[in-house]
């Protein structure tokens, strides 16, 4: 059998590795597991059976909750270096587990104090008019586990590129053009405000938006989804309809502030 005959289609490789085609495409985009061949005419992807070992390693690391950004270095390391990377991740997992337990304990205490779940699920939504804002931006694809690091890195790079043109009176904006979850990678757009359109990659026009203030303890996945649900729901009521993608708005300084917002327009008819 020739090497070409031995290749597997993405469906066949999916059955061999127990990884969905969606997951395989995600790992390809992130450079973790590239097909052996992509047909230039059909776009069909083919894998070698020998790639199954790397695929299974990715699956095991994902089952342990490791972010995709950290999986690549582990796959490329060996021996002591790989053990050090795994030990470092184990330490982070333990700390994250401790934070999650504390969060769950707090939620349980809140409900035992008599606050109904419906009240927790419906944060207060406010409306405001916002001026036009020029910005520099960068689009990134990232899962939720890697999201904070990508936002921080993109914001730093954009601020360095814009230099003195950065408008430090305006907040950082992260626009969600696609779903971000454990196995969904956006894309998201990181926007740093600048002073003038001549310095900008784009200008968001003036308009109206609905927003929710997010408590510091809820600025994490999945608790922040309550705020996204609230503004999305509000943007479909009272003769409104959503305009554009939802976003997070970050104001630095003391105190730190995070808001989730959704632009809207008045529905006609």
Backbone bond lengths (Angstrom), bond angles and torsions (degrees), N, CA, C in turn:
res aa  C-N    CA-C-N  psi(-1)  N-CA   C-N-CA  omega(-1)  CA-C   N-CA-C  phi
1 X - - - 1.469 - - 1.522 109.22 -
2 X 1.335 116.98 132.76 1.454 120.61 -179.07 1.514 110.55 -76.44
3 X 1.371 115.50 165.97 1.459 120.87 178.92 1.523 110.11 -61.16
4 X 1.365 116.81 -37.54 1.463 120.60 179.54 1.516 110.51 -63.68
5 X 1.352 117.12 -43.84 1.463 121.23 179.98 1.516 111.34 -62.81
6 X 1.350 117.59 -30.19 1.458 121.14 -175.72 1.520 112.21 -77.32
7 X 1.326 118.38 -15.13 1.448 120.45 -178.63 1.524 110.73 -68.05
8 X 1.312 114.66 150.24 1.453 121.52 -179.87 1.518 109.83 -111.93
9 X 1.327 117.13 142.51 1.450 121.12 171.63 1.522 108.76 -66.44
10 X 1.338 116.53 167.59 1.462 118.89 179.80 1.529 110.61 -61.53
11 X 1.350 116.73 -32.69 1.460 119.28 176.78 1.516 112.00 -67.09
12 X 1.344 116.26 -43.64 1.459 119.91 178.73 1.512 112.29 -66.19
13 X 1.335 116.37 -39.78 1.460 120.14 178.65 1.527 110.09 -68.32
14 X 1.315 116.83 -34.83 1.465 120.85 176.22 1.520 110.71 -60.90
15 X 1.332 116.80 -44.15 1.473 120.18 179.30 1.528 111.15 -66.80
16 X 1.325 116.86 -35.99 1.461 120.57 -179.73 1.525 111.65 -67.62
17 X 1.318 117.23 -39.14 1.468 121.65 -172.27 1.524 113.81 -101.09
18 X 1.344 117.57 -9.97 1.470 122.11 -175.86 1.527 111.26 64.06
19 X 1.324 116.47 27.18 1.459 122.06 173.31 1.526 108.34 -108.74
20 X 1.318 117.42 134.32 1.457 120.63 -178.51 1.525 110.39 -69.28
21 X 1.346 117.55 153.72 1.468 119.32 173.99 1.527 112.62 -55.76
22 X 1.339 117.72 -34.46 1.462 120.82 177.99 1.528 110.06 -62.07
23 X 1.350 116.56 -44.80 1.459 119.82 178.93 1.533 110.72 -65.02
24 X 1.331 117.29 -40.11 1.464 120.33 -179.88 1.531 110.76 -63.18
25 X 1.327 116.88 -39.05 1.472 118.93 178.43 1.528 110.91 -67.45
26 X 1.335 116.15 -37.71 1.458 119.66 176.79 1.524 110.62 -62.42
27 X 1.334 117.53 -45.39 1.460 120.91 -179.16 1.526 111.02 -66.21
28 X 1.338 115.85 -31.73 1.466 118.89 175.21 1.524 110.44 -65.66
29 X 1.350 117.49 -46.11 1.463 120.42 -179.38 1.513 111.60 -60.73
30 X 1.337 116.46 -33.94 1.461 119.78 -178.62 1.518 112.86 -87.12
31 X 1.337 117.46 2.30 1.453 121.11 175.29 1.521 114.25 76.95
32 X 1.330 117.27 16.32 1.463 120.63 -177.97 1.525 112.33 -88.25
33 X 1.325 116.63 -33.05 1.465 120.19 -175.82 1.527 108.20 -150.88
34 X 1.309 116.42 93.85 1.457 120.91 -177.43 1.528 110.23 -91.12
35 X 1.312 117.74 142.89 1.470 119.73 174.74 1.519 110.46 -58.70
36 X 1.317 116.08 153.24 1.456 120.23 176.47 1.532 109.90 -69.11
37 X 1.337 115.43 -36.95 1.468 121.16 -178.88 1.518 108.60 -144.35
38 X 1.330 116.76 139.25 1.460 122.48 169.45 1.519 106.80 -119.87
39 X 1.331 116.58 119.24 1.457 120.85 -179.23 1.526 109.55 -63.34
40 X 1.330 116.87 124.17 1.470 120.23 -173.93 1.520 112.62 -69.85
41 X 1.328 118.11 -18.95 1.460 120.79 -178.49 1.529 111.98 -96.18
42 X 1.319 117.64 -42.12 1.469 120.80 -175.47 1.526 113.19 -98.55
43 X 1.346 116.35 -20.18 1.461 119.29 -174.75 1.516 113.14 78.98
44 X 1.343 118.27 0.82 1.458 120.96 179.69 1.528 110.03 -64.07
45 X 1.341 114.66 142.14 1.455 121.05 -177.73 1.530 110.13 -107.29
46 X 1.321 115.87 139.07 1.463 121.58 -179.69 1.530 109.69 -129.89
47 X 1.324 115.46 139.50 1.455 122.71 -177.55 1.531 109.87 -121.67
48 X 1.312 115.60 152.69 1.456 121.21 171.85 1.535 109.81 -86.97
49 X 1.322 118.43 142.03 1.483 119.94 177.54 1.521 112.70 -55.08
50 X 1.346 117.35 -30.64 1.467 119.88 -179.29 1.524 112.32 -66.36
51 X 1.338 117.92 -15.84 1.457 120.59 177.81 1.523 112.48 -77.34
52 X 1.331 116.43 -8.45 1.469 119.98 -177.62 1.525 111.83 -63.06
53 X 1.328 118.13 -33.20 1.470 120.09 -179.84 1.523 110.93 -62.78
54 X 1.344 116.98 -43.56 1.469 120.34 177.90 1.530 110.11 -65.87
55 X 1.333 116.17 -39.54 1.464 119.78 179.05 1.522 111.10 -62.12
56 X 1.326 116.90 -41.89 1.468 120.03 -179.47 1.523 110.94 -68.20
57 X 1.332 117.42 -34.14 1.465 119.86 176.30 1.528 110.39 -64.31
58 X 1.329 116.36 -42.26 1.471 119.48 176.19 1.518 110.15 -60.11
59 X 1.337 116.61 -44.69 1.458 120.40 -179.03 1.523 111.62 -61.14
60 X 1.325 117.32 -40.84 1.466 120.87 179.53 1.523 111.05 -65.80
61 X 1.327 116.41 -42.61 1.464 119.72 179.41 1.520 111.35 -66.88
62 X 1.345 116.82 -37.03 1.459 119.63 176.68 1.524 110.42 -67.05
63 X 1.337 116.75 -37.12 1.468 119.77 177.59 1.521 110.30 -62.93
64 X 1.312 117.02 -30.63 1.466 121.19 175.62 1.519 112.05 -80.57
65 X 1.356 116.79 -0.55 1.457 120.97 176.84 1.510 114.83 85.70
66 X 1.334 118.39 11.77 1.455 119.58 -177.19 1.529 110.72 -70.56
67 X 1.352 118.20 131.58 1.464 121.18 176.81 1.529 111.26 -62.80
68 X 1.325 116.13 149.11 1.456 120.41 -179.43 1.522 111.60 -58.74
69 X 1.340 116.81 -34.62 1.463 120.62 -178.22 1.529 111.50 -62.18
70 X 1.338 116.39 -27.72 1.467 119.44 -178.31 1.521 112.57 -94.03
71 X 1.335 116.68 -14.55 1.463 119.57 -177.19 1.526 111.08 -71.36
72 X 1.332 117.46 -40.61 1.460 119.99 -178.19 1.516 113.59 -53.79
73 X 1.349 118.68 -52.04 1.466 119.31 178.63 1.527 113.05 -59.65
74 X 1.345 117.71 -35.39 1.468 120.02 178.57 1.515 110.27 -65.49
75 X 1.327 117.33 -43.87 1.462 120.75 179.98 1.521 111.39 -62.50
76 X 1.324 116.74 -35.39 1.461 120.48 -175.95 1.524 113.21 -85.36
77 X 1.345 116.64 -11.51 1.471 120.70 -179.61 1.521 110.48 -92.43
78 X 1.317 115.41 169.05 1.467 121.22 178.03 1.519 108.78 -150.94
79 X 1.319 115.29 160.26 1.463 120.79 173.77 1.512 113.52 59.72
80 X 1.343 115.51 -133.00 1.470 121.56 -176.48 1.522 112.00 -61.96
81 X 1.322 116.58 -36.78 1.467 119.09 -178.96 1.527 110.77 -63.36
82 X 1.348 116.61 -42.55 1.469 119.01 178.36 1.520 111.02 -64.92
83 X 1.325 117.24 -41.01 1.471 120.12 178.86 1.528 111.32 -62.44
84 X 1.328 116.87 -39.56 1.470 119.87 178.65 1.526 111.37 -63.81
85 X 1.334 116.90 -41.28 1.459 120.51 178.58 1.527 111.16 -64.70
86 X 1.335 116.66 -40.89 1.459 120.56 179.23 1.528 111.00 -68.23
87 X 1.326 117.15 -38.96 1.469 120.25 178.08 1.522 111.01 -64.55
88 X 1.337 116.43 -40.18 1.467 120.07 178.91 1.518 110.59 -63.85
89 X 1.326 116.55 -40.41 1.467 119.39 178.69 1.524 110.80 -67.87
90 X 1.329 116.58 -37.87 1.466 119.56 178.57 1.526 110.52 -59.77
91 X 1.325 116.84 -42.18 1.471 120.70 177.44 1.517 110.87 -60.05
92 X 1.338 117.02 -42.78 1.462 120.87 179.30 1.521 111.28 -65.32
93 X 1.337 117.15 -37.54 1.463 120.90 179.14 1.523 110.87 -63.37
94 X 1.320 116.33 -43.48 1.462 120.38 179.52 1.529 110.39 -60.89
95 X 1.325 116.54 -44.31 1.465 119.86 -179.93 1.532 111.31 -65.66
96 X 1.334 116.53 -40.71 1.464 119.88 178.78 1.524 110.72 -64.83
97 X 1.339 116.45 -37.69 1.465 119.97 177.86 1.528 110.57 -63.27
98 X 1.316 116.25 -41.39 1.460 119.52 178.78 1.529 111.19 -62.77
99 X 1.365 116.94 -39.74 1.465 119.77 177.83 1.521 111.12 -66.63
100 X 1.348 116.99 -39.63 1.458 120.38 179.92 1.521 111.22 -64.62
101 X 1.330 116.95 -41.17 1.460 120.64 178.51 1.524 110.06 -62.45
102 X 1.315 116.45 -42.31 1.462 119.60 179.17 1.527 110.94 -63.38
103 X 1.340 116.85 -39.59 1.459 120.83 178.48 1.527 110.64 -64.25
104 X 1.319 117.53 -45.37 1.455 121.07 -179.99 1.521 111.34 -64.59
105 X 1.317 116.38 -38.66 1.470 119.65 177.03 1.527 110.39 -61.68
106 X 1.333 115.93 -41.20 1.455 119.37 179.59 1.515 112.32 -65.70
107 X 1.351 116.85 -41.04 1.462 120.09 177.77 1.517 111.07 -64.08
108 X 1.322 116.09 -41.51 1.466 119.54 179.48 1.518 111.09 -63.72
109 X 1.313 117.17 -41.67 1.461 119.78 178.84 1.521 111.10 -64.48
110 X 1.343 116.15 -36.82 1.458 119.31 179.80 1.508 111.72 -62.78
111 X 1.310 117.87 -43.22 1.452 120.62 -179.15 1.520 111.05 -72.54
112 X 1.323 117.44 -34.23 1.457 119.59 177.27 1.521 111.09 -66.88
113 X 1.338 117.06 -22.90 1.453 121.12 177.14 1.520 112.71 -78.49
114 X 1.339 115.55 -1.85 1.455 118.76 174.03 1.499 115.91 103.26
115 X 1.343 118.99 1.90 1.452 119.83 178.62 1.516 108.96 -78.48
116 X 1.336 119.20 125.42 1.461 120.40 -178.06 1.513 111.88 -69.51
117 X 1.325 115.81 149.55 1.461 120.52 179.41 1.518 110.99 -59.90
118 X 1.351 118.20 -34.20 1.455 120.97 -179.15 1.517 111.37 -62.09
119 X 1.335 117.67 -34.56 1.463 120.49 178.55 1.511 110.54 -68.65
120 X 1.340 117.93 -37.77 1.455 121.14 178.43 1.519 111.07 -67.30
121 X 1.356 116.70 -30.68 1.454 120.26 -174.98 1.522 112.65 -85.74
122 X 1.327 119.07 -0.19 1.455 120.89 -175.80 1.523 111.14 -131.46
123 X 1.340 118.05 76.08 1.467 119.94 177.26 1.519 110.71 -64.91
124 X 1.334 116.35 155.60 1.446 121.57 -178.74 1.519 112.67 -67.97
125 X 1.334 116.81 131.94 1.456 122.64 -178.93 1.524 109.17 -109.51
126 X 1.322 116.99 132.22 1.463 122.80 177.83 1.524 109.44 -119.14
127 X 1.331 115.80 164.33 1.457 121.78 -179.83 1.526 109.55 -123.11
128 X 1.329 116.25 149.55 1.465 120.54 177.08 1.524 109.53 -155.88
129 X 1.306 115.50 157.58 1.455 122.57 171.52 1.527 108.17 -93.05
130 X 1.312 116.03 139.38 1.465 120.41 -177.53 1.528 109.20 -125.01
131 X 1.326 117.48 142.39 1.466 120.94 -179.95 1.521 111.18 -77.31
132 X 1.319 115.48 167.03 1.465 120.38 173.34 1.530 109.14 -60.85
133 X 1.335 116.39 144.54 1.459 119.21 -177.36 1.521 111.20 -137.91
134 X 1.336 118.19 112.09 1.466 120.08 171.10 1.527 110.33 -73.28
135 X 1.323 115.95 149.01 1.467 119.54 -176.37 1.519 110.87 -153.44
136 X 1.319 114.95 157.79 1.459 122.05 164.66 1.513 106.65 -105.03
137 X 1.318 117.20 147.46 1.462 118.34 -172.04 1.515 111.93 -145.79
138 X 1.323 112.39 162.93 1.465 120.33 174.76 1.519 107.81 -146.11
139 X 1.338 116.71 130.57 1.459 121.73 177.16 1.521 109.46 -92.13
140 X 1.317 116.62 136.71 1.459 121.75 178.65 1.518 109.34 -134.43
141 X 1.296 115.57 150.01 1.468 121.92 170.76 1.517 107.96 -105.87
142 X 1.314 116.28 127.63 1.455 119.99 -176.74 1.519 110.60 -158.61
143 X 1.313 116.40 144.13 1.455 120.23 170.36 1.524 108.36 -80.79
144 X 1.341 115.46 170.53 1.461 119.22 -173.86 1.527 111.98 -65.08
145 X 1.335 117.41 -31.09 1.461 119.36 -178.70 1.520 111.81 -65.99
146 X 1.339 116.73 -31.35 1.465 121.29 -178.43 1.524 112.53 -94.91
147 X 1.333 117.48 -6.36 1.464 121.46 -169.46 1.530 114.16 -56.80
148 X 1.346 120.16 -51.07 1.471 118.68 -177.57 1.525 113.43 -56.92
149 X 1.326 116.41 -41.37 1.463 119.55 -178.98 1.525 110.86 -65.90
150 X 1.330 117.27 -39.54 1.459 120.47 179.89 1.524 111.17 -67.14
151 X 1.331 117.48 -41.47 1.461 120.42 178.57 1.525 110.18 -61.83
152 X 1.326 116.02 -47.49 1.466 120.22 -178.61 1.524 111.19 -61.37
153 X 1.315 116.51 -43.69 1.466 120.21 -177.74 1.534 110.85 -67.86
154 X 1.329 116.51 -45.09 1.462 119.88 -179.49 1.523 111.21 -64.24
155 X 1.340 117.33 -41.61 1.466 120.42 179.62 1.525 111.00 -62.81
156 X 1.330 117.13 -40.56 1.465 120.47 179.10 1.528 111.11 -65.21
157 X 1.338 117.07 -42.71 1.460 120.42 -179.80 1.529 111.13 -65.98
158 X 1.345 117.07 -40.97 1.459 120.47 -179.96 1.526 111.24 -67.25
159 X 1.324 116.32 -41.11 1.469 119.79 178.83 1.523 110.69 -63.19
160 X 1.320 116.41 -39.68 1.469 119.91 178.63 1.526 110.14 -65.89
161 X 1.328 116.56 -40.31 1.467 119.59 179.86 1.523 111.87 -66.47
162 X 1.340 116.96 -40.93 1.457 120.55 -177.67 1.522 112.27 -75.82
163 X 1.330 117.24 -30.22 1.452 120.90 177.62 1.519 113.10 60.48
164 X 1.332 116.43 -128.73 1.464 121.46 -176.65 1.516 112.99 -69.33
165 X 1.336 118.01 -10.63 1.462 120.91 179.80 1.523 113.25 -79.23
166 X 1.339 118.64 -9.60 1.463 121.00 -179.88 1.529 109.92 -62.04
167 X 1.332 115.78 132.70 1.468 121.59 176.52 1.526 108.12 -90.44
168 X 1.314 116.52 96.84 1.456 120.51 -173.49 1.527 112.71 -78.11
169 X 1.332 117.06 -3.23 1.458 120.12 175.69 1.523 111.86 -85.69
170 X 1.340 116.80 -9.25 1.459 121.27 -176.82 1.526 109.81 -112.75
171 X 1.335 118.25 153.94 1.468 121.24 -174.85 1.528 113.46 -83.51
172 X 1.325 114.30 163.02 1.460 122.79 170.60 1.527 108.26 -73.64
173 X 1.329 117.19 139.80 1.458 121.87 -178.55 1.531 109.03 -124.69
174 X 1.327 116.30 134.53 1.466 122.17 175.70 1.520 107.41 -120.34
175 X 1.339 117.08 112.87 1.457 122.42 -175.32 1.531 108.97 -99.61
176 X 1.342 115.63 130.92 1.465 121.41 -176.82 1.528 109.50 -99.22
177 X 1.332 116.27 97.17 1.456 121.45 -179.64 1.524 111.70 -83.68
178 X 1.325 118.01 -11.08 1.459 122.69 177.68 1.510 109.50 -151.64
179 X 1.312 115.47 168.01 1.464 120.73 -178.77 1.528 110.79 -66.93
180 X 1.325 115.43 136.16 1.458 121.51 174.33 1.523 107.81 -119.30
181 X 1.314 116.47 120.06 1.460 121.64 -179.98 1.510 109.55 -148.28
182 X 1.322 116.08 -160.09 1.464 118.97 -178.56 1.520 111.49 -67.43
183 X 1.348 117.80 -33.76 1.461 121.31 -179.65 1.526 111.99 -124.82
184 X 1.319 118.08 15.01 1.466 123.11 176.64 1.524 108.45 -119.72
185 X 1.339 115.56 137.40 1.463 117.90 -169.15 1.523 113.76 -124.88
186 X 1.322 116.37 40.54 1.454 119.61 169.67 1.515 114.57 83.08
187 X 1.346 115.61 -138.69 1.467 128.35 15.16 1.527 113.87 -84.70
188 X 1.340 115.04 164.70 1.459 122.03 171.58 1.530 107.73 -120.71
189 X 1.334 114.39 155.40 1.461 120.69 179.90 1.524 108.95 -121.09
190 X 1.324 116.55 121.15 1.459 122.39 178.04 1.530 107.71 -93.63
191 X 1.338 115.82 125.21 1.472 120.75 -177.29 1.523 110.60 -119.95
192 X 1.303 116.24 126.53 1.457 122.75 172.84 1.523 107.69 -106.95
193 X 1.346 119.21 124.29 1.465 121.22 -177.10 1.528 112.02 -69.89
194 X 1.331 115.63 144.17 1.466 120.82 175.85 1.521 109.21 -126.67
195 X 1.326 115.82 168.07 1.460 121.15 -170.34 1.519 113.80 -77.32
196 X 1.319 117.69 -32.33 1.462 119.66 -172.76 1.520 110.94 -139.85
197 X 1.332 115.57 152.48 1.459 121.05 179.51 1.522 111.55 -61.51
198 X 1.340 116.93 -29.03 1.465 120.20 179.76 1.522 112.14 -66.41
199 X 1.325 117.39 -20.07 1.465 121.68 178.82 1.525 112.20 -96.80
200 X 1.348 117.56 -0.83 1.457 121.57 -164.98 1.526 113.54 -100.50
201 X 1.333 114.49 156.98 1.461 121.73 167.32 1.529 110.27 -84.83
202 X 1.330 116.76 -24.29 1.455 121.97 -179.38 1.511 109.99 -167.39
203 X 1.322 115.87 168.34 1.463 121.83 177.81 1.524 108.29 -132.47
204 X 1.326 116.16 121.76 1.463 118.92 173.56 1.525 107.89 -84.80
205 X 1.341 117.28 126.49 1.464 119.08 -176.16 1.525 112.15 -69.30
206 X 1.322 115.62 162.98 1.455 120.91 175.74 1.523 109.21 -62.32
207 X 1.318 116.09 152.24 1.448 119.85 -179.34 1.504 111.34 -177.04
208 X 1.324 115.49 -162.40 1.464 122.33 179.55 1.515 109.17 -120.40
209 X 1.326 116.19 146.14 1.452 119.93 177.97 1.513 111.03 -143.16
210 X 1.313 114.45 151.65 1.452 123.30 172.37 1.518 107.29 -98.39
211 X 1.331 117.62 143.46 1.456 119.12 -177.30 1.521 111.14 -146.78
212 X 1.325 113.75 158.07 1.461 123.45 178.02 1.521 107.77 -131.40
213 X 1.322 117.38 132.10 1.460 121.12 170.89 1.522 108.65 -77.84
214 X 1.323 116.90 128.59 1.460 121.66 -176.90 1.520 109.24 -103.32
215 X 1.338 118.50 119.26 1.468 119.90 176.87 1.519 111.12 -56.76
216 X 1.325 115.80 148.02 1.471 120.66 -175.74 1.528 112.00 -53.73
217 X 1.333 116.97 -40.49 1.462 120.41 -177.98 1.510 114.26 -68.86
218 X 1.348 117.55 -13.56 1.458 121.21 -179.21 1.525 112.64 -105.18
219 X 1.326 117.19 6.38 1.467 120.44 178.01 1.520 108.31 -82.00
220 X 1.311 115.10 65.08 1.454 122.71 179.68 1.519 107.80 -163.72
221 X 1.320 115.92 157.07 1.450 122.37 177.04 1.531 108.77 -84.60
222 X 1.352 120.10 135.26 1.457 127.34 7.20 1.539 114.58 -99.42
223 X 1.347 118.59 1.78 1.463 119.03 -173.06 1.524 112.04 -62.53
224 X 1.336 118.28 -29.70 1.468 120.57 -178.88 1.524 111.53 -68.21
225 X 1.331 117.63 -16.82 1.458 120.21 179.86 1.523 112.20 -62.93
226 X 1.341 117.58 -23.94 1.463 120.30 175.71 1.520 110.56 -58.16
227 X 1.312 117.10 -40.87 1.464 121.60 -179.80 1.527 110.86 -68.98
228 X 1.344 117.65 -41.31 1.462 120.32 177.04 1.529 110.85 -61.97
229 X 1.325 116.76 -42.77 1.462 120.27 178.74 1.524 110.90 -61.87
230 X 1.337 116.61 -39.53 1.460 120.73 -176.70 1.531 111.87 -65.80
231 X 1.336 117.83 -46.74 1.464 119.03 -178.45 1.525 111.09 -71.79
232 X 1.324 116.86 -33.58 1.472 119.27 177.73 1.527 110.36 -64.77
233 X 1.335 116.19 -43.02 1.459 119.45 179.48 1.532 110.60 -65.35
234 X 1.329 116.78 -44.10 1.464 120.05 -178.52 1.523 111.83 -64.55
235 X 1.334 117.29 -29.31 1.466 120.80 -178.56 1.515 112.87 -76.13
236 X 1.319 117.90 -5.41 1.468 121.08 178.84 1.525 111.69 -111.46
237 X 1.326 117.69 10.23 1.463 121.74 -179.84 1.534 109.86 -123.51
238 X 1.334 114.73 167.31 1.470 121.67 175.82 1.527 111.72 57.86
239 X 1.340 115.44 47.12 1.471 122.16 176.98 1.523 112.72 58.90
240 X 1.336 116.86 34.22 1.466 121.55 175.99 1.529 109.47 -113.98
241 X 1.318 114.06 159.26 1.471 119.49 167.50 1.525 108.66 -143.59
242 X 1.336 117.68 145.97 1.468 120.53 -176.79 1.524 111.49 -63.17
243 X 1.318 115.70 148.46 1.458 122.88 176.02 1.522 108.16 -130.77
244 X 1.309 116.26 115.05 1.459 119.32 -179.58 1.516 112.49 79.37
245 X 1.314 115.11 -168.03 1.466 122.27 -173.70 1.522 110.90 -97.75
246 X 1.342 117.40 152.38 1.461 119.83 176.11 1.515 111.01 -68.20
247 X 1.336 115.09 159.57 1.459 118.27 -177.81 1.518 111.52 -147.82
248 X 1.325 113.85 159.69 1.461 121.98 168.69 1.515 107.88 -103.53
249 X 1.331 116.29 142.48 1.452 122.86 -178.59 1.519 107.70 -123.13
250 X 1.322 116.29 121.30 1.460 121.09 -175.26 1.532 110.31 -115.91
251 X 1.321 115.35 123.06 1.464 121.85 173.88 1.514 108.14 -109.39
252 X 1.324 116.83 120.64 1.459 120.36 -179.40 1.519 111.63 -77.08
253 X 1.300 115.75 -171.05 1.460 120.56 178.39 1.514 112.13 91.90
254 X 1.289 115.46 -165.74 1.460 122.27 -176.86 1.534 108.30 -124.08
255 X 1.350 119.32 110.32 1.457 123.64 8.67 1.531 112.62 -87.92
256 X 1.316 115.78 153.79 1.463 122.21 171.17 1.526 108.44 -64.65
257 X 1.337 116.55 142.89 1.453 119.91 -178.26 1.520 110.31 -137.83
258 X 1.329 116.27 135.18 1.459 121.89 175.32 1.524 108.37 -127.05
259 X 1.320 115.60 135.79 1.456 121.73 173.91 1.522 108.97 -130.06
260 X 1.328 115.53 150.76 1.456 122.07 170.04 1.519 106.61 -110.16
261 X 1.332 117.46 133.04 1.461 121.08 -173.34 1.517 111.19 -136.63
262 X 1.324 114.76 156.66 1.452 122.79 175.87 1.524 109.22 -140.36
263 X 1.333 117.47 120.37 1.457 120.88 173.53 1.536 109.34 -66.11
264 X 1.337 116.35 150.64 1.462 119.63 177.56 1.520 110.29 -148.97
265 X 1.331 114.38 162.04 1.462 121.50 173.07 1.513 107.66 -129.90
266 X 1.306 116.08 161.43 1.457 121.03 176.73 1.530 109.47 -75.53
267 X 1.338 115.01 129.96 1.463 120.11 179.32 1.520 109.50 -71.61
268 X 1.330 116.13 143.08 1.457 120.81 179.13 1.524 109.93 -92.18
269 X 1.286 113.41 150.20 1.473 118.87 178.45 1.484 111.50 72.25
